[in-house]
Amino acid sequence: MTVQLSAARTAHQPVEQQAPAPLRLTRRGRLLLIGAPIMFGGAALLTFAGFFTAPALAAGGGGELTRTQQVSVSTGDTLWGLAAEYAPEQDPRTVVADIMELNNLSDATVPAGAQLYIPVAG
């Protein structure tokens, strides 16, 4: 009878709460916890490096540098006249196109008093 008592007593006793098991990461969890920040950091570093080196690469592509002179446009001056005056040995059409490119002009109309960079022979 004592056996039944002890069995009955253990059945009605509250179950002791066990401490939770320590957190364990799986291989996939470790890869995500370590690999993802490394990948994002590398991408950010490449973007940051590209941001600062791209203008240098675009500007120094091995082409020759163009000597320029800054000119103030007077009343009655045209790009064609400036091209003929500052680069008489070159085709004025090419020089006008270069002037427009150097000064980011959308058309050949230039107001008096504007400062332009003119490619010069040299």
VMD Tcl script that builds the backbone (N, CA, C; Angstrom):
set m [mol new atoms 366]
animate dup $m
set s [atomselect $m all]
$s set {name element resname resid chain x y z} {
  {N N MET 1 A 0.772 -1.188 0.000}
  {CA C MET 1 A 0.000 0.000 0.000}
  {C C MET 1 A 0.828 1.274 0.000}
  {N N THR 2 A 1.933 1.136 0.550}
  {CA C THR 2 A 2.803 2.299 0.536}
  {C C THR 2 A 3.256 2.626 -0.874}
  {N N VAL 3 A 3.319 1.620 -1.697}
  {CA C VAL 3 A 3.715 1.863 -3.052}
  {C C VAL 3 A 2.659 2.691 -3.759}
  {N N GLN 4 A 1.419 2.396 -3.511}
  {CA C GLN 4 A 0.354 3.146 -4.136}
  {C C GLN 4 A 0.319 4.575 -3.621}
  {N N LEU 5 A 0.640 4.748 -2.366}
  {CA C LEU 5 A 0.649 6.088 -1.808}
  {C C LEU 5 A 1.724 6.941 -2.473}
  {N N SER 6 A 2.892 6.368 -2.592}
  {CA C SER 6 A 3.961 7.166 -3.198}
  {C C SER 6 A 3.662 7.459 -4.659}
  {N N ALA 7 A 3.035 6.527 -5.359}
  {CA C ALA 7 A 2.669 6.768 -6.738}
  {C C ALA 7 A 1.595 7.823 -6.824}
  {N N ALA 8 A 0.652 7.774 -5.905}
  {CA C ALA 8 A -0.410 8.775 -5.890}
  {C C ALA 8 A 0.141 10.140 -5.517}
  {N N ARG 9 A 1.064 10.128 -4.567}
  {CA C ARG 9 A 1.642 11.390 -4.137}
  {C C ARG 9 A 2.444 12.031 -5.280}
  {N N THR 10 A 3.180 11.271 -6.033}
  {CA C THR 10 A 3.964 11.848 -7.112}
  {C C THR 10 A 3.078 12.293 -8.268}
  {N N ALA 11 A 1.946 11.668 -8.439}
  {CA C ALA 11 A 1.065 12.063 -9.516}
  {C C ALA 11 A 0.425 13.413 -9.247}
  {N N HIS 12 A 0.204 13.729 -7.998}
  {CA C HIS 12 A -0.463 14.986 -7.672}
  {C C HIS 12 A 0.507 16.112 -7.309}
  {N N GLN 13 A 1.767 15.822 -7.227}
  {CA C GLN 13 A 2.730 16.868 -6.909}
  {C C GLN 13 A 2.933 17.756 -8.141}
  {N N PRO 14 A 3.109 19.072 -7.943}
  {CA C PRO 14 A 3.352 19.948 -9.089}
  {C C PRO 14 A 4.695 19.610 -9.735}
  {N N VAL 15 A 4.691 19.708 -11.008}
  {CA C VAL 15 A 5.910 19.431 -11.760}
  {C C VAL 15 A 6.855 20.617 -11.611}
  {N N GLU 16 A 8.086 20.327 -11.277}
  {CA C GLU 16 A 9.065 21.410 -11.134}
  {C C GLU 16 A 9.361 22.007 -12.506}
  {N N GLN 17 A 9.418 23.317 -12.550}
  {CA C GLN 17 A 9.727 24.014 -13.798}
  {C C GLN 17 A 11.210 23.885 -14.069}
  {N N GLN 18 A 11.535 23.441 -15.261}
  {CA C GLN 18 A 12.934 23.319 -15.639}
  {C C GLN 18 A 13.403 24.636 -16.251}
  {N N ALA 19 A 14.673 24.955 -16.077}
  {CA C ALA 19 A 15.260 26.154 -16.677}
  {C C ALA 19 A 15.277 25.955 -18.193}
  {N N PRO 20 A 14.981 27.024 -18.964}
  {CA C PRO 20 A 14.982 26.867 -20.422}
  {C C PRO 20 A 16.388 26.522 -20.928}
  {N N ALA 21 A 16.422 25.749 -21.982}
  {CA C ALA 21 A 17.699 25.359 -22.571}
  {C C ALA 21 A 18.370 26.586 -23.173}
  {N N PRO 22 A 19.695 26.644 -23.145}
  {CA C PRO 22 A 20.383 27.796 -23.746}
  {C C PRO 22 A 20.100 27.866 -25.239}
  {N N LEU 23 A 20.119 29.065 -25.755}
  {CA C LEU 23 A 19.856 29.287 -27.174}
  {C C LEU 23 A 20.994 28.720 -27.995}
  {N N ARG 24 A 20.653 27.932 -28.998}
  {CA C ARG 24 A 21.660 27.326 -29.858}
  {C C ARG 24 A 21.374 27.731 -31.290}
  {N N LEU 25 A 22.390 28.221 -31.955}
  {CA C LEU 25 A 22.231 28.608 -33.346}
  {C C LEU 25 A 22.567 27.435 -34.256}
  {N N THR 26 A 21.785 27.300 -35.281}
  {CA C THR 26 A 22.084 26.292 -36.284}
  {C C THR 26 A 23.137 26.837 -37.240}
  {N N ARG 27 A 23.595 26.018 -38.140}
  {CA C ARG 27 A 24.572 26.456 -39.128}
  {C C ARG 27 A 23.997 27.584 -39.982}
  {N N ARG 28 A 22.745 27.463 -40.369}
  {CA C ARG 28 A 22.090 28.504 -41.166}
  {C C ARG 28 A 21.970 29.802 -40.365}
  {N N GLY 29 A 21.664 29.703 -39.089}
  {CA C GLY 29 A 21.564 30.890 -38.242}
  {C C GLY 29 A 22.896 31.600 -38.090}
  {N N ARG 30 A 23.978 30.822 -37.903}
  {CA C ARG 30 A 25.309 31.440 -37.813}
  {C C ARG 30 A 25.689 32.113 -39.119}
  {N N LEU 31 A 25.367 31.455 -40.229}
  {CA C LEU 31 A 25.658 32.040 -41.533}
  {C C LEU 31 A 24.916 33.356 -41.714}
  {N N LEU 32 A 23.668 33.385 -41.327}
  {CA C LEU 32 A 22.880 34.607 -41.449}
  {C C LEU 32 A 23.375 35.688 -40.491}
  {N N LEU 33 A 23.715 35.314 -39.280}
  {CA C LEU 33 A 24.150 36.282 -38.272}
  {C C LEU 33 A 25.504 36.887 -38.612}
  {N N ILE 34 A 26.379 36.104 -39.225}
  {CA C ILE 34 A 27.724 36.586 -39.533}
  {C C ILE 34 A 27.847 36.990 -41.005}
  {N N GLY 35 A 27.305 36.199 -41.898}
  {CA C GLY 35 A 27.494 36.431 -43.325}
  {C C GLY 35 A 26.742 37.625 -43.873}
  {N N ALA 36 A 25.516 37.838 -43.421}
  {CA C ALA 36 A 24.718 38.952 -43.950}
  {C C ALA 36 A 25.360 40.312 -43.652}
  {N N PRO 37 A 25.796 40.600 -42.417}
  {CA C PRO 37 A 26.449 41.897 -42.187}
  {C C PRO 37 A 27.742 42.063 -42.982}
  {N N ILE 38 A 28.474 40.968 -43.175}
  {CA C ILE 38 A 29.711 41.065 -43.967}
  {C C ILE 38 A 29.373 41.389 -45.417}
  {N N MET 39 A 28.338 40.743 -45.961}
  {CA C MET 39 A 27.952 41.020 -47.349}
  {C C MET 39 A 27.454 42.451 -47.503}
  {N N PHE 40 A 26.607 42.922 -46.593}
  {CA C PHE 40 A 26.098 44.290 -46.686}
  {C C PHE 40 A 27.217 45.303 -46.482}
  {N N GLY 41 A 28.132 45.016 -45.583}
  {CA C GLY 41 A 29.269 45.914 -45.376}
  {C C GLY 41 A 30.159 45.987 -46.597}
  {N N GLY 42 A 30.405 44.846 -47.231}
  {CA C GLY 42 A 31.209 44.833 -48.455}
  {C C GLY 42 A 30.542 45.591 -49.582}
  {N N ALA 43 A 29.228 45.417 -49.720}
  {CA C ALA 43 A 28.495 46.150 -50.759}
  {C C ALA 43 A 28.546 47.649 -50.499}
  {N N ALA 44 A 28.391 48.042 -49.238}
  {CA C ALA 44 A 28.453 49.468 -48.893}
  {C C ALA 44 A 29.852 50.023 -49.161}
  {N N LEU 45 A 30.882 49.239 -48.857}
  {CA C LEU 45 A 32.253 49.684 -49.085}
  {C C LEU 45 A 32.529 49.851 -50.575}
  {N N LEU 46 A 32.072 48.908 -51.392}
  {CA C LEU 46 A 32.261 49.029 -52.837}
  {C C LEU 46 A 31.511 50.224 -53.411}
  {N N THR 47 A 30.301 50.458 -52.921}
  {CA C THR 47 A 29.526 51.612 -53.376}
  {C C THR 47 A 30.227 52.912 -52.987}
  {N N PHE 48 A 30.711 52.965 -51.754}
  {CA C PHE 48 A 31.403 54.149 -51.263}
  {C C PHE 48 A 32.671 54.400 -52.080}
  {N N ALA 49 A 33.444 53.346 -52.349}
  {CA C ALA 49 A 34.670 53.494 -53.137}
  {C C ALA 49 A 34.342 53.902 -54.575}
  {N N GLY 50 A 33.309 53.336 -55.156}
  {CA C GLY 50 A 32.918 53.683 -56.516}
  {C C GLY 50 A 32.439 55.110 -56.634}
  {N N PHE 51 A 31.797 55.594 -55.590}
  {CA C PHE 51 A 31.294 56.966 -55.596}
  {C C PHE 51 A 32.435 57.969 -55.711}
  {N N PHE 52 A 33.544 57.692 -55.037}
  {CA C PHE 52 A 34.644 58.642 -55.041}
  {C C PHE 52 A 35.633 58.424 -56.176}
  {N N THR 53 A 35.679 57.239 -56.766}
  {CA C THR 53 A 36.640 57.009 -57.838}
  {C C THR 53 A 36.033 57.156 -59.222}
  {N N ALA 54 A 34.726 57.116 -59.368}
  {CA C ALA 54 A 34.100 57.199 -60.687}
  {C C ALA 54 A 34.393 58.525 -61.403}
  {N N PRO 55 A 34.302 59.676 -60.744}
  {CA C PRO 55 A 34.635 60.912 -61.465}
  {C C PRO 55 A 36.082 60.937 -61.930}
  {N N ALA 56 A 36.998 60.383 -61.165}
  {CA C ALA 56 A 38.400 60.358 -61.556}
  {C C ALA 56 A 38.595 59.454 -62.769}
  {N N LEU 57 A 37.895 58.339 -62.802}
  {CA C LEU 57 A 38.019 57.449 -63.945}
  {C C LEU 57 A 37.417 58.073 -65.193}
  {N N ALA 58 A 36.306 58.773 -65.036}
  {CA C ALA 58 A 35.665 59.379 -66.195}
  {C C ALA 58 A 36.492 60.543 -66.734}
  {N N ALA 59 A 37.162 61.278 -65.874}
  {CA C ALA 59 A 37.916 62.445 -66.310}
  {C C ALA 59 A 39.286 62.079 -66.864}
  {N N GLY 60 A 39.868 61.002 -66.389}
  {CA C GLY 60 A 41.234 60.705 -66.801}
  {C C GLY 60 A 41.339 59.501 -67.702}
  {N N GLY 61 A 40.501 59.428 -68.692}
  {CA C GLY 61 A 40.444 58.246 -69.538}
  {C C GLY 61 A 41.549 58.126 -70.566}
  {N N GLY 62 A 42.606 58.869 -70.491}
  {CA C GLY 62 A 43.702 58.713 -71.430}
  {C C GLY 62 A 43.602 59.647 -72.625}
  {N N GLY 63 A 42.531 60.411 -72.734}
  {CA C GLY 63 A 42.424 61.374 -73.824}
  {C C GLY 63 A 43.313 62.569 -73.541}
  {N N GLU 64 A 43.542 63.351 -74.563}
  {CA C GLU 64 A 44.389 64.520 -74.369}
  {C C GLU 64 A 43.578 65.654 -73.742}
  {N N LEU 65 A 44.251 66.486 -72.986}
  {CA C LEU 65 A 43.608 67.624 -72.352}
  {C C LEU 65 A 43.493 68.770 -73.356}
  {N N THR 66 A 42.417 69.515 -73.251}
  {CA C THR 66 A 42.190 70.649 -74.134}
  {C C THR 66 A 42.567 71.922 -73.403}
  {N N ARG 67 A 43.446 72.696 -74.007}
  {CA C ARG 67 A 43.777 74.004 -73.424}
  {C C ARG 67 A 42.630 74.943 -73.713}
  {N N THR 68 A 42.228 75.696 -72.711}
  {CA C THR 68 A 41.116 76.629 -72.889}
  {C C THR 68 A 41.518 78.009 -72.400}
  {N N GLN 69 A 40.722 78.959 -72.840}
  {CA C GLN 69 A 40.879 80.334 -72.385}
  {C C GLN 69 A 39.493 80.844 -72.046}
  {N N GLN 70 A 39.386 81.548 -70.930}
  {CA C GLN 70 A 38.092 82.093 -70.550}
  {C C GLN 70 A 37.906 83.453 -71.221}
  {N N VAL 71 A 36.750 83.606 -71.865}
  {CA C VAL 71 A 36.466 84.805 -72.649}
  {C C VAL 71 A 35.132 85.377 -72.196}
  {N N SER 72 A 35.058 86.696 -72.113}
  {CA C SER 72 A 33.795 87.368 -71.835}
  {C C SER 72 A 33.144 87.732 -73.167}
  {N N VAL 73 A 31.905 87.322 -73.331}
  {CA C VAL 73 A 31.194 87.562 -74.597}
  {C C VAL 73 A 30.761 89.020 -74.657}
  {N N SER 74 A 31.099 89.681 -75.744}
  {CA C SER 74 A 30.694 91.068 -75.960}
  {C C SER 74 A 29.422 91.101 -76.809}
  {N N THR 75 A 28.808 92.266 -76.888}
  {CA C THR 75 A 27.626 92.431 -77.723}
  {C C THR 75 A 27.992 92.190 -79.177}
  {N N GLY 76 A 27.244 91.356 -79.845}
  {CA C GLY 76 A 27.487 91.062 -81.251}
  {C C GLY 76 A 28.389 89.860 -81.487}
  {N N ASP 77 A 29.016 89.308 -80.436}
  {CA C ASP 77 A 29.862 88.118 -80.611}
  {C C ASP 77 A 28.993 86.892 -80.855}
  {N N THR 78 A 29.490 86.023 -81.697}
  {CA C THR 78 A 28.824 84.747 -81.957}
  {C C THR 78 A 29.824 83.632 -81.674}
  {N N LEU 79 A 29.314 82.442 -81.484}
  {CA C LEU 79 A 30.211 81.307 -81.269}
  {C C LEU 79 A 31.071 81.064 -82.508}
  {N N TRP 80 A 30.495 81.273 -83.671}
  {CA C TRP 80 A 31.240 81.092 -84.918}
  {C C TRP 80 A 32.405 82.089 -84.990}
  {N N GLY 81 A 32.149 83.342 -84.637}
  {CA C GLY 81 A 33.195 84.377 -84.648}
  {C C GLY 81 A 34.265 84.095 -83.608}
  {N N LEU 82 A 33.874 83.632 -82.421}
  {CA C LEU 82 A 34.861 83.305 -81.392}
  {C C LEU 82 A 35.715 82.111 -81.826}
  {N N ALA 83 A 35.069 81.140 -82.477}
  {CA C ALA 83 A 35.810 79.972 -82.957}
  {C C ALA 83 A 36.829 80.383 -84.014}
  {N N ALA 84 A 36.438 81.253 -84.912}
  {CA C ALA 84 A 37.358 81.700 -85.970}
  {C C ALA 84 A 38.489 82.552 -85.390}
  {N N GLU 85 A 38.211 83.316 -84.345}
  {CA C GLU 85 A 39.219 84.196 -83.745}
  {C C GLU 85 A 40.243 83.420 -82.920}
  {N N TYR 86 A 39.794 82.457 -82.104}
  {CA C TYR 86 A 40.697 81.784 -81.165}
  {C C TYR 86 A 41.280 80.473 -81.702}
  {N N ALA 87 A 40.705 79.904 -82.744}
  {CA C ALA 87 A 41.248 78.681 -83.344}
  {C C ALA 87 A 41.117 78.776 -84.862}
  {N N PRO 88 A 41.887 79.694 -85.486}
  {CA C PRO 88 A 41.709 79.928 -86.923}
  {C C PRO 88 A 42.122 78.747 -87.800}
  {N N GLU 89 A 42.991 77.878 -87.314}
  {CA C GLU 89 A 43.458 76.772 -88.148}
  {C C GLU 89 A 42.533 75.559 -88.098}
  {N N GLN 90 A 41.511 75.583 -87.239}
  {CA C GLN 90 A 40.587 74.449 -87.116}
  {C C GLN 90 A 39.259 74.774 -87.787}
  {N N ASP 91 A 38.515 73.728 -88.080}
  {CA C ASP 91 A 37.193 73.887 -88.668}
  {C C ASP 91 A 36.273 74.557 -87.640}
  {N N PRO 92 A 35.644 75.697 -87.982}
  {CA C PRO 92 A 34.802 76.411 -87.018}
  {C C PRO 92 A 33.633 75.568 -86.501}
  {N N ARG 93 A 33.120 74.650 -87.298}
  {CA C ARG 93 A 32.010 73.799 -86.836}
  {C C ARG 93 A 32.437 72.925 -85.666}
  {N N THR 94 A 33.650 72.400 -85.771}
  {CA C THR 94 A 34.174 71.557 -84.687}
  {C C THR 94 A 34.431 72.383 -83.432}
  {N N VAL 95 A 34.987 73.572 -83.619}
  {CA C VAL 95 A 35.291 74.432 -82.472}
  {C C VAL 95 A 34.004 74.902 -81.798}
  {N N VAL 96 A 32.984 75.243 -82.572}
  {CA C VAL 96 A 31.700 75.642 -81.996}
  {C C VAL 96 A 31.107 74.488 -81.192}
  {N N ALA 97 A 31.191 73.274 -81.722}
  {CA C ALA 97 A 30.687 72.104 -80.984}
  {C C ALA 97 A 31.469 71.904 -79.691}
  {N N ASP 98 A 32.793 72.122 -79.744}
  {CA C ASP 98 A 33.620 72.008 -78.535}
  {C C ASP 98 A 33.268 73.081 -77.509}
  {N N ILE 99 A 33.029 74.301 -77.975}
  {CA C ILE 99 A 32.637 75.391 -77.063}
  {C C ILE 99 A 31.319 75.046 -76.382}
  {N N MET 100 A 30.375 74.545 -77.144}
  {CA C MET 100 A 29.069 74.193 -76.574}
  {C C MET 100 A 29.206 73.064 -75.550}
  {N N GLU 101 A 30.083 72.101 -75.836}
  {CA C GLU 101 A 30.286 70.988 -74.901}
  {C C GLU 101 A 31.015 71.443 -73.646}
  {N N LEU 102 A 32.061 72.259 -73.796}
  {CA C LEU 102 A 32.823 72.736 -72.643}
  {C C LEU 102 A 31.980 73.571 -71.685}
  {N N ASN 103 A 31.032 74.328 -72.237}
  {CA C ASN 103 A 30.242 75.255 -71.426}
  {C C ASN 103 A 28.826 74.758 -71.146}
  {N N ASN 104 A 28.538 73.529 -71.524}
  {CA C ASN 104 A 27.212 72.932 -71.309}
  {C C ASN 104 A 26.099 73.803 -71.881}
  {N N LEU 105 A 26.275 74.229 -73.121}
  {CA C LEU 105 A 25.275 75.057 -73.789}
  {C C LEU 105 A 24.330 74.163 -74.581}
  {N N SER 106 A 23.038 74.474 -74.516}
  {CA C SER 106 A 22.070 73.681 -75.271}
  {C C SER 106 A 21.861 74.250 -76.670}
  {N N ASP 107 A 22.120 75.556 -76.857}
  {CA C ASP 107 A 22.030 76.143 -78.202}
  {C C ASP 107 A 23.147 77.171 -78.374}
  {N N ALA 108 A 23.261 77.711 -79.562}
  {CA C ALA 108 A 24.378 78.596 -79.880}
  {C C ALA 108 A 24.131 80.048 -79.478}
  {N N THR 109 A 23.016 80.350 -78.866}
  {CA C THR 109 A 22.721 81.720 -78.439}
  {C C THR 109 A 23.362 81.976 -77.085}
  {N N VAL 110 A 24.214 83.000 -77.034}
  {CA C VAL 110 A 24.913 83.319 -75.791}
  {C C VAL 110 A 24.696 84.801 -75.498}
  {N N PRO 111 A 24.242 85.144 -74.295}
  {CA C PRO 111 A 24.016 86.559 -73.975}
  {C C PRO 111 A 25.335 87.307 -73.760}
  {N N ALA 112 A 25.304 88.598 -74.007}
  {CA C ALA 112 A 26.488 89.433 -73.795}
  {C C ALA 112 A 26.844 89.429 -72.317}
  {N N GLY 113 A 28.134 89.381 -72.033}
  {CA C GLY 113 A 28.611 89.381 -70.648}
  {C C GLY 113 A 28.842 87.984 -70.089}
  {N N ALA 114 A 28.417 86.955 -70.802}
  {CA C ALA 114 A 28.616 85.581 -70.330}
  {C C ALA 114 A 30.095 85.219 -70.412}
  {N N GLN 115 A 30.546 84.390 -69.486}
  {CA C GLN 115 A 31.923 83.900 -69.484}
  {C C GLN 115 A 31.935 82.512 -70.125}
  {N N LEU 116 A 32.729 82.339 -71.166}
  {CA C LEU 116 A 32.814 81.066 -71.877}
  {C C LEU 116 A 34.243 80.554 -71.864}
  {N N TYR 117 A 34.379 79.243 -71.868}
  {CA C TYR 117 A 35.677 78.609 -72.063}
  {C C TYR 117 A 35.786 78.274 -73.544}
  {N N ILE 118 A 36.860 78.769 -74.170}
  {CA C ILE 118 A 37.110 78.586 -75.591}
  {C C ILE 118 A 38.343 77.707 -75.756}
  {N N PRO 119 A 38.260 76.621 -76.534}
  {CA C PRO 119 A 39.480 75.832 -76.790}
  {C C PRO 119 A 40.430 76.630 -77.677}
  {N N VAL 120 A 41.696 76.653 -77.294}
  {CA C VAL 120 A 42.669 77.413 -78.075}
  {C C VAL 120 A 43.698 76.458 -78.671}
  {N N ALA 121 A 44.310 76.870 -79.751}
  {CA C ALA 121 A 45.342 76.067 -80.396}
  {C C ALA 121 A 46.587 76.077 -79.536}
  {N N GLY 122 A 47.259 74.977 -79.549}
  {CA C GLY 122 A 48.458 75.036 -78.757}
  {C C GLY 122 A 49.251 73.842 -78.774}
}
mol reanalyze $m
mol bondsrecalc $m
mol representation Tube
mol addrep $m
